[in-house]
Amino acid sequence: MKQWCYLIVLLVGCYIQLAAGNQIDKEIFTNNATDSQRTGRFMSLFSVVRFANSFCYGSNGLNGTCYTSAECSSLGGVASGSCASGFGVCCTICITTCGKTATVNNTYWGNPGYPSSFNTPGQCNLNVQKLNSNICQLRLDFINFDINGPTQTGDAYKTQCQVDLFTVSGQTNNVPGICGLNTNQHMYIDMTPGDSQFTLNMLLGTASTGTTSSRTWKIRIAQIPCGTSYTAPDNCLQWFTTSVGTFRSFNYQFSSTPAVQHLANQDYTICIRMSQGFCGICYQVCDVPTSPAASGFSISAVAAAVDACLTDWIQIPCATDHQSTTALQSTNVPCATKLCGTFFNSLLTPTSPAPVYSYRKPFEVRVYTNSDEASTDGNIGFCLKYQQLSCTSG
């Protein structure tokens, strides 16, 4: 009998030694003993296993955060696959109730009833609380975004979001209100250091003729620490990090006979990270139907002189029509800065779209529209593709 007792004590001792060495990064099992009790002569049979609350991909296709199963449940998330060598679960969180607060990175905010549409007028909002004081930005990815678009008629209100409107409050950069179809668009929201809180607002009006009461949205909210390689430059509402890509104005839609898509009261900057070995950039209209109304660019009236776009325009530093670092265009006039009109072209009174080059750093495109549209103004917006140019190409 004593031999069996000795064997049991020996096995327990081996278990304790093995458990004490199993320190990963996240606490799964704990007890209520004090530090002195833990280091005393009687040791608990429960080990402390730790793992980081790091990013993970859920088996449901959503981005998530690695938590214990109990933590995920307490946060209202869904365990979607495992992480941390099986000690944790990939916790994905989607809030579909108005007025809630998001406290976890990579939270999704969907309309009530998502993926079904939502047709109740009023205000629906989501508060976003920082994970810690070192968070400097939010990135909003519009997985789905389909609400009522801008007003189609009447010069005083054309292009304004009179029925539905999405806004952000609590930020330090300029974030314009938007509406319409913006699936696959994104925004960077700058935050002041500290424990500040943001609010995402959906202001939904009463549907009338020409509008819809069926809205859907699903927005992924990523919190970005200060000073990382993926922190966007200050005051960049959109940031693209590849050497080749595409961007478009909010609510831009491919169509051979588009209705009003351009949004009023826009003032923001699109930024492109300069890749190593590249010194210039070329912009062109997207591959869309060839009719002038759908050429990929139609903003206000054409300028009468260099940089004479007065109401709506995009701004590209020292835009020129040929691939050269000179500040002159092929017509021997200075490079342009503001571009507007029916065709995307840096020359005055163009008759067709043409590539536009720039060798000024950083690579930026500023977008500006006012609140007043004349009936003769183009009001479609733009879709542009870009390609960075090597330092030897100019």
Stockholm file with secondary structure:
# STOCKHOLM 1.0

chainA/1-394         MKQWCYLIVLLVGCYIQLAAGNQIDKEIFTNNATDSQRTGRFMSLFSVVRFANSFCYGSNGLNGTCYTSAECSSLGGVASGSCASGFGVCCTICITTCGKTATVNNTYWGNPGYPSSFNTPGQCNLNVQKLNSNICQLRLDFINFDINGPTQTGDAYKTQCQVDLFTVSGQTNNVPGICGLNTNQHMYIDMTPGDSQFTLNMLLGTASTGTTSSRTWKIRIAQIPCGTSYTAPDNCLQWFTTSVGTFRSFNYQFSSTPAVQHLANQDYTICIRMSQGFCGICYQVCDVPTSPAASGFSISAVAAAVDACLTDWIQIPCATDHQSTTALQSTNVPCATKLCGTFFNSLLTPTSPAPVYSYRKPFEVRVYTNSDEASTDGNIGFCLKYQQLSCTSG
#=GR chainA/1-394 SS CHHHHHHHHHHHHHHHHHHHTCCCSSCCCCCCCCHHHHTSSSCCSCCCCCCCCCEEECTTSCEEEEECHHHHHHTTCEEEEEEGGGTEEEEECEECSTTEEECSTTEEEECTTTTSCBCCCEEEEEEEECSSTTEEEEEEEEEEEECCCCCCSCTTTTTSCCSEEEEEESCSSCCCCBCSBCTTCEEEEECCSSSCEEEEEEEECCCCTTCCSCBEEEEEEEEEETTCTTCCCTTCSEEECSSEEEEECTTCCCCSSCCCCCCSSEEEEEEECCCTTEEEEEEEECSCCSSGGGSSEEESSCCSSTTCCCSSEEEEEEEBSSSSSSSBCTTSSBCEEEECBSSCCSSSSCSSCCCEEECCSSEEEEEEECSCCCTTSCEEEEEEEEEEEETTCC
#=GC SS_cons         CHHHHHHHHHHHHHHHHHHHTCCCSSCCCCCCCCHHHHTSSSCCSCCCCCCCCCEEECTTSCEEEEECHHHHHHTTCEEEEEEGGGTEEEEECEECSTTEEECSTTEEEECTTTTSCBCCCEEEEEEEECSSTTEEEEEEEEEEEECCCCCCSCTTTTTSCCSEEEEEESCSSCCCCBCSBCTTCEEEEECCSSSCEEEEEEEECCCCTTCCSCBEEEEEEEEEETTCTTCCCTTCSEEECSSEEEEECTTCCCCSSCCCCCCSSEEEEEEECCCTTEEEEEEEECSCCSSGGGSSEEESSCCSSTTCCCSSEEEEEEEBSSSSSSSBCTTSSBCEEEECBSSCCSSSSCSSCCCEEECCSSEEEEEEECSCCCTTSCEEEEEEEEEEEETTCC
//
